[in-house]
Amino acid sequence: MIIKNRDIVDDDWNVLRLGENDTPENAAVPDGKVIVPFKVWESQRGTLRHRADIGVWLASNERAEDLQNDLAVFRVIAVDFPKFADGRGYSIAYQLRNRLGYQGELRAIGDVLRDQMFYMQRVGFDSFATRQDKDIHEARKGLKDYSISYQASSDNASPLFRRVERGSDEMNTLQQKINQTIAVLQQAALEFSPVVFANSLGAEDMVLTDLIAKYRPDIQMFSLDTGRLPKETYDLIQEVRKHYAIPLQVYFPNNALVEEYVSQHGINGFYDSVESRKGCCFVRKVEPLRRALKGKGAWITGMRRDQAVTRGTLEFSAFDVDNGLQKFNPLLDWSNNDVWTYIRQYEVPYNKLHDQFYPSLGCAPCTRSITPGEDIRAGRWWWENPESKECGLHVSSTSLKASRERIIEIASQTNVEKHEVSA
């Protein structure tokens, strides 16, 4: 008997395990429905691939990717758990379901216990061959140990904070915030043209992307490619280009400045000190930002007051002394729930890292996922104190005076004009 789709059913598959004297090449595969070791499949593929009654099982030290060209052949794939403490099978199952798209039966075999089964089903297992010395009826209860799960996984691609329903009063309040945001965008476009939106491709900025595309398409849009962004961010850049009619212009750091920084501090020198990290941010973000804002009347950001202690005194509109133009923060009073309700309501594209507990996004080496209960910006520059967690795009650059002077010196020897990197 096995547990399949939460029911206890007869099992008509046999699992083939090799004996001490067997080799994958000479192992005898019996007739009937049989789940063979991956090594046997690999060695006897030419013969076995013509059988409709063959499944395969992976050991915990084998890779899901090795099956990617044969997935359509198997009605069942099993993953072996040699002992309770070996969790590698979870990763194999998740990869089979989410990265390789396997849709057939995915079975857990081996040391499968009640306490594991809830989490096994979360990563994609839909059948379980429980350990023979355990009560299968008791084991099945483990599938219902928890009624709600916080994390996103194979059984639900949305984390809990994106599944929370909102009442009509809350939706009315959100609509008021949407109307206010549109009014701020209209004011910026009418009074300070030309206006640009600095799109960081985070959740807040995707809300603004959607609103600008609908209500103020005359506002230009750009993004900064630091050269260290995660793959998921590049995927979203491409999706934004396809989804919205507004062009997304991408600015890159000056290569001479990056090379100078790396030669002095190393490729990951930003971990050494706050000063070094802000110097890297200046080269990769602030200097390209200056070029993007040149000749503009105002710029727009997706910053919110409750994102960080460094943003508690933000205003909807204020003059940006460092950049010499007006700055607007239309989502200032939005909550994190407001942002995600809008994204869900209007099916707005978003960075898939958000589903992996990355509420705040930046460069790959400076951003990590967070755990439930942590501050939403805890994953940004996590080795620093909260009071220093800004990159220089949104704070006065006086603390970066030395870095800027050095950059201006380097710029004088390159094709970057001095006024493009000075205040």
C-alpha positions as a Markdown table, in Angstrom:
| # | Residue | x | y | z |
|---|---|---|---|---|
| 1 | Met | 0.0 | 0.0 | 0.0 |
| 2 | Ile | 1.1 | 3.6 | -0.7 |
| 3 | Ile | -0.3 | 7.0 | 0.0 |
| 4 | Lys | -1.2 | 8.7 | -3.4 |
| 5 | Asn | -3.0 | 12.0 | -3.7 |
| 6 | Arg | -3.7 | 11.7 | 0.0 |
| 7 | Asp | -5.5 | 8.4 | -0.3 |
| 8 | Ile | -4.2 | 5.0 | 0.7 |
| 9 | Val | -4.2 | 2.8 | -2.4 |
| 10 | Asp | -2.8 | -0.5 | -3.7 |
| 11 | Asp | 0.7 | -0.2 | -5.1 |
| 12 | Asp | 1.2 | -2.0 | -8.4 |
| 13 | Trp | 4.8 | -0.8 | -8.9 |
| 14 | Asn | 7.9 | -2.7 | -7.7 |
| 15 | Val | 11.0 | -0.9 | -6.8 |
| 16 | Leu | 14.2 | -2.6 | -8.1 |
| 17 | Arg | 17.3 | -2.3 | -5.8 |
| 18 | Leu | 20.6 | -3.7 | -6.8 |
| 19 | Gly | 22.2 | -6.5 | -4.8 |
| 20 | Glu | 25.8 | -6.5 | -3.7 |
| 21 | Asn | 27.0 | -8.4 | -6.8 |
| 22 | Asp | 24.8 | -6.6 | -9.3 |
| 23 | Thr | 26.0 | -3.9 | -11.7 |
| 24 | Pro | 23.8 | -1.5 | -13.6 |
| 25 | Glu | 24.8 | -3.1 | -16.8 |
| 26 | Asn | 23.8 | -6.7 | -15.9 |
| 27 | Ala | 20.9 | -6.0 | -13.5 |
| 28 | Ala | 17.9 | -8.1 | -14.5 |
| 29 | Val | 14.8 | -5.9 | -14.9 |
| 30 | Pro | 11.6 | -8.0 | -14.4 |
| 31 | Asp | 8.4 | -7.7 | -16.4 |
| 32 | Gly | 5.6 | -5.6 | -15.1 |
| 33 | Lys | 5.6 | -2.2 | -13.6 |
| 34 | Val | 9.0 | -1.6 | -12.1 |
| 35 | Ile | 10.9 | 1.5 | -10.9 |
| 36 | Val | 14.6 | 1.0 | -11.7 |
| 37 | Pro | 17.6 | 2.8 | -10.2 |
| 38 | Phe | 18.8 | 5.7 | -12.3 |
| 39 | Lys | 22.1 | 3.9 | -12.9 |
| 40 | Val | 20.3 | 1.0 | -14.4 |
| 41 | Trp | 18.2 | 3.3 | -16.6 |
| 42 | Glu | 21.4 | 5.1 | -17.7 |
| 43 | Ser | 23.1 | 1.8 | -18.6 |
| 44 | Gln | 20.1 | 0.0 | -20.2 |
| 45 | Arg | 18.3 | 3.0 | -21.7 |
| 46 | Gly | 18.3 | 1.6 | -25.2 |
| 47 | Thr | 16.2 | -1.4 | -24.1 |
| 48 | Leu | 14.1 | 0.1 | -21.4 |
| 49 | Arg | 13.0 | 3.2 | -23.1 |
| 50 | His | 10.6 | 1.2 | -25.3 |
| 51 | Arg | 8.7 | -0.2 | -22.3 |
| 52 | Ala | 5.6 | 1.7 | -21.1 |
| 53 | Asp | 5.9 | 0.2 | -17.6 |
| 54 | Ile | 9.2 | 1.6 | -16.5 |
| 55 | Gly | 9.7 | 4.2 | -13.8 |
| 56 | Val | 13.0 | 5.4 | -12.4 |
| 57 | Trp | 14.3 | 6.4 | -8.9 |
| 58 | Leu | 17.0 | 8.8 | -8.0 |
| 59 | Ala | 19.4 | 8.4 | -5.1 |
| 60 | Ser | 19.9 | 11.5 | -2.9 |
| 61 | Asn | 23.3 | 12.1 | -4.4 |
| 62 | Glu | 22.0 | 12.1 | -8.0 |
| 63 | Arg | 20.8 | 15.0 | -10.0 |
| 64 | Ala | 17.3 | 15.8 | -11.3 |
| 65 | Glu | 18.9 | 17.4 | -14.4 |
| 66 | Asp | 20.2 | 14.1 | -15.6 |
| 67 | Leu | 16.6 | 13.0 | -16.4 |
| 68 | Gln | 15.5 | 16.2 | -18.2 |
| 69 | Asn | 15.7 | 14.6 | -21.7 |
| 70 | Asp | 13.7 | 11.5 | -20.6 |
| 71 | Leu | 10.9 | 13.0 | -18.4 |
| 72 | Ala | 8.2 | 12.2 | -20.9 |
| 73 | Val | 9.0 | 8.5 | -20.7 |
| 74 | Phe | 8.3 | 8.0 | -17.0 |
| 75 | Arg | 4.8 | 7.7 | -15.5 |
| 76 | Val | 6.5 | 7.7 | -12.1 |
| 77 | Ile | 9.7 | 9.1 | -10.7 |
| 78 | Ala | 10.8 | 8.2 | -7.2 |
| 79 | Val | 13.3 | 9.8 | -4.9 |
| 80 | Asp | 15.0 | 7.7 | -2.3 |
| 81 | Phe | 15.5 | 9.0 | 1.2 |
| 82 | Pro | 18.2 | 6.7 | 2.7 |
| 83 | Lys | 17.8 | 8.2 | 6.2 |
| 84 | Phe | 15.6 | 10.7 | 8.0 |
| 85 | Ala | 18.4 | 13.3 | 8.2 |
| 86 | Asp | 19.2 | 13.3 | 4.5 |
| 87 | Gly | 17.2 | 16.2 | 3.0 |
| 88 | Arg | 18.7 | 16.3 | -0.5 |
| 89 | Gly | 15.6 | 14.5 | -1.9 |
| 90 | Tyr | 13.6 | 17.7 | -1.2 |
| 91 | Ser | 15.8 | 19.7 | -3.6 |
| 92 | Ile | 15.5 | 16.9 | -6.2 |
| 93 | Ala | 11.7 | 16.9 | -6.0 |
| 94 | Tyr | 11.5 | 20.7 | -6.2 |
| 95 | Gln | 13.8 | 20.8 | -9.3 |
| 96 | Leu | 11.8 | 18.1 | -11.0 |
| 97 | Arg | 8.5 | 20.0 | -10.5 |
| 98 | Asn | 9.5 | 23.6 | -10.8 |
| 99 | Arg | 12.5 | 23.8 | -13.0 |
| 100 | Leu | 12.0 | 20.8 | -15.2 |
| 101 | Gly | 8.2 | 20.8 | -15.3 |
| 102 | Tyr | 7.7 | 17.1 | -14.5 |
| 103 | Gln | 3.9 | 16.4 | -14.3 |
| 104 | Gly | 3.8 | 12.7 | -13.6 |
| 105 | Glu | 3.7 | 10.8 | -10.2 |
| 106 | Leu | 6.5 | 11.9 | -7.9 |
| 107 | Arg | 7.0 | 9.3 | -5.2 |
| 108 | Ala | 9.1 | 9.4 | -2.0 |
| 109 | Ile | 10.6 | 6.1 | -1.1 |
| 110 | Gly | 13.0 | 4.8 | 1.6 |
| 111 | Asp | 13.0 | 6.2 | 5.1 |
| 112 | Val | 9.7 | 8.1 | 4.7 |
| 113 | Leu | 8.2 | 9.1 | 8.1 |
| 114 | Arg | 5.0 | 10.9 | 9.1 |
| 115 | Asp | 6.8 | 14.0 | 10.3 |
| 116 | Gln | 8.4 | 14.5 | 6.8 |
| 117 | Met | 5.3 | 14.1 | 4.7 |
| 118 | Phe | 3.8 | 17.6 | 5.0 |
| 119 | Tyr | 7.0 | 19.1 | 3.8 |
| 120 | Met | 7.5 | 16.5 | 1.1 |
| 121 | Gln | 4.1 | 17.3 | -0.5 |
| 122 | Arg | 5.1 | 21.0 | -0.4 |
| 123 | Val | 8.0 | 20.4 | -2.7 |
| 124 | Gly | 6.0 | 18.3 | -5.2 |
| 125 | Phe | 5.7 | 14.7 | -3.9 |
| 126 | Asp | 2.2 | 13.3 | -4.5 |
| 127 | Ser | 2.8 | 9.7 | -3.4 |
| 128 | Phe | 4.6 | 8.2 | -0.5 |
| 129 | Ala | 5.9 | 4.6 | 0.1 |
| 130 | Thr | 6.1 | 4.9 | 3.9 |
| 131 | Arg | 8.5 | 2.8 | 6.0 |
| 132 | Gln | 7.3 | -0.7 | 6.4 |
| 133 | Asp | 7.5 | -0.7 | 10.2 |
| 134 | Lys | 5.2 | 2.3 | 10.5 |
| 135 | Asp | 1.4 | 2.6 | 10.4 |
| 136 | Ile | 0.4 | 4.0 | 7.0 |
| 137 | His | -2.9 | 5.4 | 8.3 |
| 138 | Glu | -1.1 | 7.3 | 11.0 |
| 139 | Ala | 1.5 | 8.5 | 8.5 |
| 140 | Arg | -1.2 | 9.9 | 6.2 |
| 141 | Lys | -2.3 | 12.3 | 9.0 |
| 142 | Gly | 1.1 | 14.0 | 8.6 |
| 143 | Leu | -0.1 | 15.5 | 5.3 |
| 144 | Lys | -2.5 | 17.7 | 7.3 |
| 145 | Asp | -0.3 | 18.8 | 10.1 |
| 146 | Tyr | -0.7 | 22.4 | 9.1 |
| 147 | Ser | -3.6 | 24.1 | 7.5 |
| 148 | Ile | -1.7 | 27.2 | 6.3 |
| 149 | Ser | 1.9 | 27.5 | 5.0 |
| 150 | Tyr | 3.9 | 30.7 | 5.0 |
| 151 | Gln | 6.4 | 30.0 | 2.3 |
| 152 | Ala | 5.9 | 29.7 | -1.4 |
| 153 | Ser | 6.7 | 26.2 | -2.9 |
| 154 | Ser | 5.5 | 23.7 | -5.5 |
| 155 | Asp | 2.0 | 23.4 | -3.9 |
| 156 | Asn | 1.4 | 27.1 | -3.9 |
| 157 | Ala | 3.6 | 29.6 | -5.8 |
| 158 | Ser | 2.5 | 32.6 | -3.6 |
| 159 | Pro | 3.8 | 33.2 | -0.1 |
| 160 | Leu | 1.2 | 33.9 | 2.6 |
| 161 | Phe | 1.6 | 37.7 | 2.4 |
| 162 | Arg | 0.4 | 37.5 | -1.2 |
| 163 | Arg | -2.6 | 35.3 | -0.4 |
| 164 | Val | -4.2 | 37.4 | 2.3 |
| 165 | Glu | -7.7 | 38.6 | 1.2 |
| 166 | Arg | -8.7 | 42.2 | 1.9 |
| 167 | Gly | -12.1 | 43.5 | 2.8 |
| 168 | Ser | -14.1 | 46.1 | 0.9 |
| 169 | Asp | -13.1 | 48.9 | 3.3 |
| 170 | Glu | -9.4 | 48.1 | 2.8 |
| 171 | Met | -9.9 | 48.0 | -1.0 |
| 172 | Asn | -11.6 | 51.4 | -0.9 |
| 173 | Thr | -8.7 | 52.8 | 1.1 |
| 174 | Leu | -6.3 | 51.3 | -1.5 |
| 175 | Gln | -8.3 | 53.0 | -4.3 |
| 176 | Gln | -7.9 | 56.3 | -2.5 |
| 177 | Lys | -4.1 | 55.7 | -2.5 |
| 178 | Ile | -4.2 | 54.8 | -6.2 |
| 179 | Asn | -6.0 | 58.1 | -7.0 |
| 180 | Gln | -3.5 | 60.0 | -4.9 |
| 181 | Thr | -0.6 | 58.4 | -6.7 |
| 182 | Ile | -2.1 | 59.2 | -10.1 |
| 183 | Ala | -2.5 | 62.9 | -8.9 |
| 184 | Val | 1.2 | 63.0 | -7.9 |
| 185 | Leu | 2.2 | 61.6 | -11.3 |
| 186 | Gln | 0.1 | 64.1 | -13.1 |
| 187 | Gln | 1.5 | 67.0 | -11.1 |
| 188 | Ala | 5.0 | 65.9 | -11.8 |
| 189 | Ala | 4.4 | 65.5 | -15.6 |
| 190 | Leu | 2.5 | 68.8 | -15.9 |
| 191 | Glu | 4.8 | 71.0 | -13.8 |
| 192 | Phe | 8.3 | 69.6 | -14.3 |
| 193 | Ser | 8.5 | 68.0 | -17.7 |
| 194 | Pro | 10.6 | 66.2 | -18.8 |
| 195 | Val | 10.1 | 63.7 | -16.0 |
| 196 | Val | 11.8 | 60.2 | -15.6 |
| 197 | Phe | 10.9 | 57.3 | -13.5 |
| 198 | Ala | 13.9 | 55.4 | -11.9 |
| 199 | Asn | 12.7 | 51.8 | -12.1 |
| 200 | Ser | 14.5 | 49.5 | -9.7 |
| 201 | Leu | 12.2 | 46.6 | -10.8 |
| 202 | Gly | 11.1 | 45.9 | -7.2 |
| 203 | Ala | 7.5 | 45.4 | -6.3 |
| 204 | Glu | 6.8 | 49.0 | -5.6 |
| 205 | Asp | 8.4 | 50.1 | -8.9 |
| 206 | Met | 6.3 | 47.6 | -10.8 |
| 207 | Val | 3.2 | 49.2 | -9.3 |
| 208 | Leu | 4.4 | 52.6 | -10.6 |
| 209 | Thr | 5.3 | 51.0 | -14.0 |
| 210 | Asp | 1.7 | 49.9 | -14.3 |
| 211 | Leu | 0.2 | 53.2 | -13.2 |
| 212 | Ile | 2.5 | 55.3 | -15.4 |
| 213 | Ala | 1.7 | 53.1 | -18.5 |
| 214 | Lys | -2.0 | 53.6 | -17.8 |
| 215 | Tyr | -2.2 | 57.2 | -16.9 |
| 216 | Arg | 1.0 | 59.1 | -17.7 |
| 217 | Pro | 2.8 | 57.4 | -20.6 |
| 218 | Asp | 4.7 | 60.7 | -21.2 |
| 219 | Ile | 6.8 | 60.0 | -18.2 |
| 220 | Gln | 10.0 | 58.3 | -19.4 |
| 221 | Met | 11.4 | 55.2 | -17.6 |
| 222 | Phe | 14.9 | 53.9 | -17.0 |
| 223 | Ser | 16.7 | 51.3 | -15.0 |
| 224 | Leu | 20.3 | 50.9 | -13.8 |
| 225 | Asp | 22.2 | 47.7 | -14.6 |
| 226 | Thr | 25.0 | 47.5 | -12.1 |
| 227 | Gly | 26.5 | 44.5 | -13.8 |
| 228 | Arg | 25.8 | 42.4 | -10.6 |
| 229 | Leu | 22.0 | 41.9 | -10.8 |
| 230 | Pro | 20.3 | 38.6 | -10.3 |
| 231 | Lys | 19.1 | 36.6 | -13.2 |
| 232 | Glu | 15.5 | 37.1 | -12.1 |
| 233 | Thr | 15.9 | 40.8 | -12.4 |
| 234 | Tyr | 17.2 | 40.5 | -16.0 |
| 235 | Asp | 14.2 | 38.3 | -16.8 |
| 236 | Leu | 11.9 | 41.0 | -15.5 |
| 237 | Ile | 13.6 | 43.7 | -17.6 |
| 238 | Gln | 12.8 | 41.6 | -20.7 |
| 239 | Glu | 9.2 | 41.0 | -19.5 |
| 240 | Val | 8.6 | 44.7 | -18.9 |
| 241 | Arg | 9.8 | 45.5 | -22.4 |
| 242 | Lys | 7.2 | 43.0 | -23.8 |
| 243 | His | 4.4 | 43.9 | -21.4 |
| 244 | Tyr | 4.4 | 47.7 | -21.6 |
| 245 | Ala | 4.6 | 50.1 | -24.4 |
| 246 | Ile | 6.8 | 52.6 | -22.5 |
| 247 | Pro | 10.5 | 52.0 | -23.5 |
| 248 | Leu | 12.8 | 51.0 | -20.6 |
| 249 | Gln | 16.2 | 52.6 | -21.1 |
| 250 | Val | 19.0 | 50.8 | -19.3 |
| 251 | Tyr | 22.1 | 52.7 | -18.0 |
| 252 | Phe | 25.4 | 50.9 | -17.3 |
| 253 | Pro | 28.3 | 52.0 | -15.1 |
| 254 | Asn | 31.4 | 53.5 | -16.7 |
| 255 | Asn | 33.8 | 50.6 | -17.3 |
| 256 | Ala | 36.9 | 52.6 | -16.4 |
| 257 | Leu | 35.4 | 53.5 | -13.0 |
| 258 | Val | 34.4 | 49.9 | -12.2 |
| 259 | Glu | 37.9 | 48.7 | -13.2 |
| 260 | Glu | 39.5 | 51.4 | -11.0 |
| 261 | Tyr | 37.3 | 50.4 | -8.0 |
| 262 | Val | 38.0 | 46.7 | -8.5 |
| 263 | Ser | 41.8 | 47.2 | -8.8 |
| 264 | Gln | 41.8 | 49.1 | -5.5 |
| 265 | His | 39.2 | 47.1 | -3.5 |
| 266 | Gly | 38.9 | 43.7 | -5.2 |
| 267 | Ile | 35.8 | 42.3 | -7.0 |
| 268 | Asn | 33.9 | 41.9 | -3.7 |
| 269 | Gly | 35.6 | 44.7 | -1.7 |
| 270 | Phe | 32.3 | 46.1 | -0.7 |
| 271 | Tyr | 32.1 | 43.6 | 2.1 |
| 272 | Asp | 35.2 | 45.1 | 3.8 |
| 273 | Ser | 33.6 | 48.3 | 5.2 |
| 274 | Val | 30.6 | 50.6 | 4.8 |
| 275 | Glu | 32.9 | 53.1 | 3.0 |
| 276 | Ser | 34.0 | 50.5 | 0.5 |
| 277 | Arg | 30.5 | 49.4 | -0.1 |
| 278 | Lys | 29.2 | 52.9 | -0.6 |
| 279 | Gly | 32.1 | 53.5 | -3.0 |
| 280 | Cys | 31.0 | 50.5 | -5.1 |
| 281 | Cys | 27.4 | 51.8 | -5.0 |
| 282 | Phe | 28.6 | 55.2 | -6.2 |
| 283 | Val | 30.4 | 53.7 | -9.1 |
| 284 | Arg | 27.7 | 51.2 | -10.1 |
| 285 | Lys | 24.6 | 53.3 | -9.3 |
| 286 | Val | 25.1 | 56.9 | -8.5 |
| 287 | Glu | 27.3 | 57.8 | -11.4 |
| 288 | Pro | 25.0 | 56.2 | -14.0 |
| 289 | Leu | 22.0 | 57.9 | -12.2 |
| 290 | Arg | 23.6 | 61.3 | -12.8 |
| 291 | Arg | 23.7 | 60.6 | -16.5 |
| 292 | Ala | 20.1 | 59.3 | -16.5 |
| 293 | Leu | 18.9 | 62.5 | -14.8 |
| 294 | Lys | 20.8 | 65.0 | -16.9 |
| 295 | Gly | 18.6 | 67.6 | -18.4 |
| 296 | Lys | 15.4 | 66.3 | -16.6 |
| 297 | Gly | 13.0 | 68.4 | -14.6 |
| 298 | Ala | 12.0 | 65.8 | -12.0 |
| 299 | Trp | 12.5 | 62.1 | -11.2 |
| 300 | Ile | 10.2 | 59.6 | -9.6 |
| 301 | Thr | 11.0 | 56.7 | -7.2 |
| 302 | Gly | 9.0 | 53.9 | -5.6 |
| 303 | Met | 10.2 | 54.6 | -2.0 |
| 304 | Arg | 7.9 | 54.2 | 0.9 |
| 305 | Arg | 8.2 | 55.6 | 4.4 |
| 306 | Asp | 7.9 | 52.2 | 6.2 |
| 307 | Gln | 10.6 | 50.5 | 4.2 |
| 308 | Ala | 13.5 | 51.5 | 6.4 |
| 309 | Val | 14.5 | 53.8 | 9.3 |
| 310 | Thr | 16.5 | 55.8 | 6.7 |
| 311 | Arg | 13.2 | 56.7 | 4.9 |
| 312 | Gly | 11.0 | 57.9 | 7.7 |
| 313 | Thr | 11.2 | 61.6 | 6.9 |
| 314 | Leu | 10.5 | 61.3 | 3.1 |
| 315 | Glu | 8.0 | 63.7 | 1.5 |
| 316 | Phe | 5.8 | 63.2 | -1.6 |
| 317 | Ser | 7.7 | 66.0 | -3.4 |
| 318 | Ala | 10.9 | 67.8 | -2.5 |
| 319 | Phe | 13.8 | 69.4 | -4.3 |
| 320 | Asp | 16.8 | 67.1 | -4.7 |
| 321 | Val | 19.7 | 69.3 | -4.0 |
| 322 | Asp | 22.4 | 66.7 | -5.0 |
| 323 | Asn | 20.8 | 66.1 | -8.4 |
| 324 | Gly | 19.4 | 69.6 | -9.0 |
| 325 | Leu | 15.8 | 68.7 | -9.8 |
| 326 | Gln | 12.5 | 67.9 | -8.1 |
| 327 | Lys | 12.0 | 64.4 | -6.7 |
| 328 | Phe | 8.6 | 62.6 | -6.3 |
| 329 | Asn | 7.8 | 59.6 | -4.1 |
| 330 | Pro | 4.1 | 58.8 | -5.1 |
| 331 | Leu | 3.9 | 55.6 | -3.0 |
| 332 | Leu | 5.1 | 57.2 | 0.1 |
| 333 | Asp | 2.1 | 56.1 | 2.3 |
| 334 | Trp | 1.5 | 52.8 | 0.7 |
| 335 | Ser | 2.0 | 49.7 | 2.9 |
| 336 | Asn | 3.6 | 46.4 | 1.7 |
| 337 | Asn | 0.1 | 44.9 | 1.7 |
| 338 | Asp | -1.1 | 47.7 | -0.5 |
| 339 | Val | 1.6 | 47.0 | -3.0 |
| 340 | Trp | 0.9 | 43.3 | -3.3 |
| 341 | Thr | -2.8 | 43.7 | -3.4 |
| 342 | Tyr | -2.4 | 46.0 | -6.4 |
| 343 | Ile | 0.0 | 43.6 | -8.1 |
| 344 | Arg | -2.4 | 40.7 | -7.6 |
| 345 | Gln | -5.5 | 42.7 | -8.5 |
| 346 | Tyr | -4.1 | 44.0 | -11.8 |
| 347 | Glu | -1.9 | 41.0 | -12.6 |
| 348 | Val | 1.3 | 43.1 | -12.7 |
| 349 | Pro | 4.5 | 41.4 | -13.6 |
| 350 | Tyr | 7.0 | 41.1 | -10.7 |
| 351 | Asn | 10.4 | 39.8 | -9.9 |
| 352 | Lys | 10.2 | 36.1 | -9.0 |
| 353 | Leu | 12.7 | 36.5 | -6.3 |
| 354 | His | 9.9 | 38.0 | -4.2 |
| 355 | Asp | 8.4 | 34.5 | -4.0 |
| 356 | Gln | 11.7 | 33.2 | -2.6 |
| 357 | Phe | 11.6 | 35.7 | 0.4 |
| 358 | Tyr | 13.4 | 38.6 | -1.2 |
| 359 | Pro | 11.1 | 41.6 | -0.4 |
| 360 | Ser | 13.8 | 44.1 | -1.2 |
| 361 | Leu | 16.0 | 43.6 | -4.3 |
| 362 | Gly | 19.4 | 44.9 | -5.3 |
| 363 | Cys | 22.7 | 43.5 | -6.6 |
| 364 | Ala | 23.0 | 39.7 | -6.2 |
| 365 | Pro | 26.0 | 39.7 | -3.8 |
| 366 | Cys | 24.4 | 42.3 | -1.5 |
| 367 | Thr | 21.0 | 40.8 | -1.2 |
| 368 | Arg | 19.7 | 37.7 | 0.6 |
| 369 | Ser | 16.4 | 36.2 | 1.4 |
| 370 | Ile | 14.9 | 36.9 | 4.8 |
| 371 | Thr | 13.1 | 34.8 | 7.4 |
| 372 | Pro | 9.5 | 35.4 | 8.7 |
| 373 | Gly | 9.5 | 38.2 | 11.2 |
| 374 | Glu | 12.6 | 40.0 | 9.9 |
| 375 | Asp | 12.4 | 43.6 | 8.6 |
| 376 | Ile | 11.7 | 43.7 | 4.9 |
| 377 | Arg | 15.0 | 45.3 | 4.2 |
| 378 | Ala | 17.0 | 42.9 | 6.4 |
| 379 | Gly | 18.3 | 41.2 | 3.3 |
| 380 | Arg | 20.0 | 44.3 | 1.9 |
| 381 | Trp | 23.6 | 44.7 | 3.0 |
| 382 | Trp | 22.8 | 42.4 | 5.9 |
| 383 | Trp | 26.3 | 42.7 | 7.4 |
| 384 | Glu | 25.7 | 46.4 | 8.1 |
| 385 | Asn | 23.6 | 48.4 | 10.7 |
| 386 | Pro | 20.2 | 49.5 | 9.5 |
| 387 | Glu | 21.2 | 53.1 | 9.8 |
| 388 | Ser | 23.7 | 52.8 | 7.0 |
| 389 | Lys | 21.6 | 50.8 | 4.6 |
| 390 | Glu | 21.3 | 53.2 | 1.6 |
| 391 | Cys | 23.3 | 53.1 | -1.6 |
| 392 | Gly | 23.6 | 56.9 | -2.2 |
| 393 | Leu | 20.8 | 57.2 | -4.7 |
| 394 | His | 18.4 | 58.6 | -2.2 |
| 395 | Val | 20.6 | 60.3 | 0.4 |
| 396 | Ser | 22.9 | 63.3 | 0.5 |
| 397 | Ser | 26.2 | 62.4 | -1.1 |
| 398 | Thr | 28.3 | 64.4 | 1.3 |
| 399 | Ser | 29.5 | 61.2 | 3.0 |
| 400 | Leu | 30.7 | 60.1 | -0.4 |
| 401 | Lys | 32.8 | 63.2 | -1.1 |
| 402 | Ala | 36.1 | 61.4 | -1.2 |
| 403 | Ser | 34.7 | 58.7 | -3.5 |
| 404 | Arg | 33.3 | 61.4 | -5.8 |
| 405 | Glu | 36.5 | 63.4 | -6.0 |
| 406 | Arg | 38.4 | 60.2 | -7.0 |
| 407 | Ile | 35.8 | 59.4 | -9.6 |
| 408 | Ile | 36.0 | 62.9 | -11.1 |
| 409 | Glu | 39.8 | 62.4 | -11.2 |
| 410 | Ile | 39.3 | 59.1 | -13.1 |
| 411 | Ala | 36.7 | 60.6 | -15.3 |
| 412 | Ser | 39.1 | 63.3 | -16.5 |
| 413 | Gln | 41.2 | 60.5 | -18.0 |
| 414 | Thr | 38.2 | 58.7 | -19.7 |
| 415 | Asn | 35.4 | 59.7 | -21.9 |
| 416 | Val | 33.1 | 60.6 | -19.0 |
| 417 | Glu | 32.7 | 64.4 | -18.6 |
| 418 | Lys | 33.3 | 65.9 | -15.2 |
| 419 | His | 30.0 | 67.5 | -15.0 |
| 420 | Glu | 28.3 | 64.1 | -15.4 |
| 421 | Val | 29.7 | 62.8 | -12.1 |
| 422 | Ser | 29.7 | 66.0 | -10.1 |
| 423 | Ala | 26.9 | 67.4 | -8.1 |
